[in-house]
């Protein structure tokens, strides 16, 4: 595979694997944010924007022959599906009868998706710490973990997700990452399925959101 016509999240992650780089190292190598690399892991079908396509072209063209050969074997053998032990912490932040969502760019002409705030769990870092820190960085909201809702391999992205029900403490919701997100918004708990398809939401989240206020 000497030419990549269109880079996808999957191909970008396979190039990262071929170069034997961590998320942080690959982000630094390309000159982009770690969160962008994480978004490629989270959505293998995602098609990066034109400027990202150029960065990936350049990285591939400058890669050593050994790395290019590894990339070709990985891509040809479809080895990317289980090659990365990526873990993501998901913050389900509630405030009275509302829950906080972020609207992410999908890197195509019309693509946006609504999701719960999330962050990559680095080796040696507690998931709860990542949950609180990333929520603040991404949305400007201070929260505290109230309950571990469990974990699963996401049915769409195949990323290991750990979910935490969080209590709102302070802060006005704002978009802290304009490069990756379009908006941040409090929505009624009962309306979450209008923004995120119900069949992709982790069932314990729905159960937690349906609990009556006391």
N, C-alpha and C positions, 0 to 999 in steps of 0.2 A: 504494500500500500504506500506508494510514493507521493500521492497527491490526495489531500483531504478537500473534497468539494465544499462540504458544509460541516463545520464543527458542531457537535452536540455536547451536552453535559457528559454523556458517556465517553465520547472520544477524548474530551478534555481530561477526564479522570484517568483514562487509560494512558494518556501521555504523561500525566503525573506519576503513575505507577511505573511506567517505563523509565522515567528519569530518577526513580527511587527517591522521591521528595515527599516530605510531609505537607500537610495543607498550608502551613505557615511558609515553608520553603518554596512551594510552588507559587503561592501568592506573591512572595517577594521576587521570585524569578520573573514573573510576568509584570510586576508593578501594579498589582490590583489588591483588593481587600481579601482577607481570609473568608469573609462572609460570602463573597462571590464564588470562591472555590467550593465552599460548603453547599451553595445553592446548586452547583453542578452535580455534587454527590446526591443531593436530595431529589433532584429531578433529572435523570439521565436523558430524557427526551428534550430537555430545554435547549433552545438554539440561541447561543450568545449573540449580542449585538455586533454590528459590523466592525467596530473598533476592537472588540474582543476577538473576533475572527482573525483579524490581522495580527494581534499579539500571539495567538496560538499558532498561526502560520509561521511567524518568525521563530517562536520557540522550537517548533518541530524542525524547521529548516536548519537551525543552529545546533540541534541535538547531535550528540556523538552517534556514529553508525551503530554502535551496540545498543543504544537506547532506541533508535529507529527500528532496529530489528526486533527488539522486545515489543515495541508498540505494534508492529505488524502481526506478531504472533498472538498478542493479546486480542487485538481487534478481529483477527481472522478466526480465533478460537472462541470468541464470545466469552472471554474470561473475566470480563469486567463486572459481571453481576454479583460476584461474591468476593471481589479482590480487596475491598476496603472495609475495615471494621469501623465505620463511622458511627458515632453515637451523638444524638442530638437531644438537648433538653428542651421540653415544650412547657411554656408558662401559660396556664389557664387562669387569668387574673380576673377576679370578680369584684365588683363594687356595687353593693346593694343588688339591684335586679339586672345589672348589666355585666357584660364580659368584654374584654379588650381584644380587638383584632387588628392585624396589620394587613395592608393591601400591597402585595409584592408585584414587581414587574416580572413578566414571563419571558422577556427578551425576544418577543416577536412583535409584529406590528400592532396587534390588538390585545396581546395577552396580559392579563392581570389575574392574580388569585388572592383570595382572602385566607389568612392563616392566623394561628396563634403565634405570639412572639416566640422565637426559638434561637438557640445558640449551640454551636458545636462544643462537645465535651472533650477537652484535651486530656491526654493521658496524665494521670495523677491529680486531676482536678475533680472536686466533688460536683455532682450534677446539680445539687441544690444551689451551690455558689454560682454556677453558670446561669442557672435559671434567673436568679435575682439580678445578676450583673447585666446579662444580655437584655433583659426586659427594660432595665433603666437606660442602657445605651441606645436601644432601638426605639423606645417610646417615651422616655422621660418620666416614666412612672416608677415610683418606689413600691416594692411589694415584699411580702414575706410568705415563704412556703408554709402552707397549712396542711397539705396532705399529699403523699405520694400516690398517684392514681394507677401506677403500674407502668409496664413497658411492653412494647411489641415491635415486630418487624413491620414497618409500614407497608400496607398492601399495594401501594402504587409505586413508591420510591425504593422499597427494599432497604431503607435506612433504619437502624435500630433507634427507636424513639423512647424517651423516658418522660412521662407526663407528671406535672405537678400542679395541684390546685393551689392558687396563691391568693392572698388577701391584699387588697389595695391599701396602701398606707398614705401616700401623698404624691403630689405632682400632677401637672396638667399634661394630658396625652398630646404628644407632638411627634412628628416624623424626624427621628434622629439619624436616619440613614437614607437621604434623598436619592442616593445612587441606586439603591436596591428596592426601595419602597416608594409607593405612590402616596399612601395616606395611613393614618392611624385613627381608629374610631371605636368608641364604646357603642355596643349594640345590645339590645335586649336579649337576655339569655334564651328566651323562647324563639328568637328569630335567627339563631346561629345557622340553622340549616338553610336559610335563604342565601347565606354567604359561602358556606362550606358544604359540599354535598354530604348529606347525612350518612350515606353508606361508607364514607371515608373517615368519619369521626370515630375515634376510639370510644367504644360504648361506655366505659366508666366516666368519660367526660360528660356525655349526655345525662347520665344518671346524676352526677354532681350538680350539673346546671339545672336539673329539674327539681332539686330539693327546694322546699319552700323556705322563705326567709324567716328567721326566728328573731 
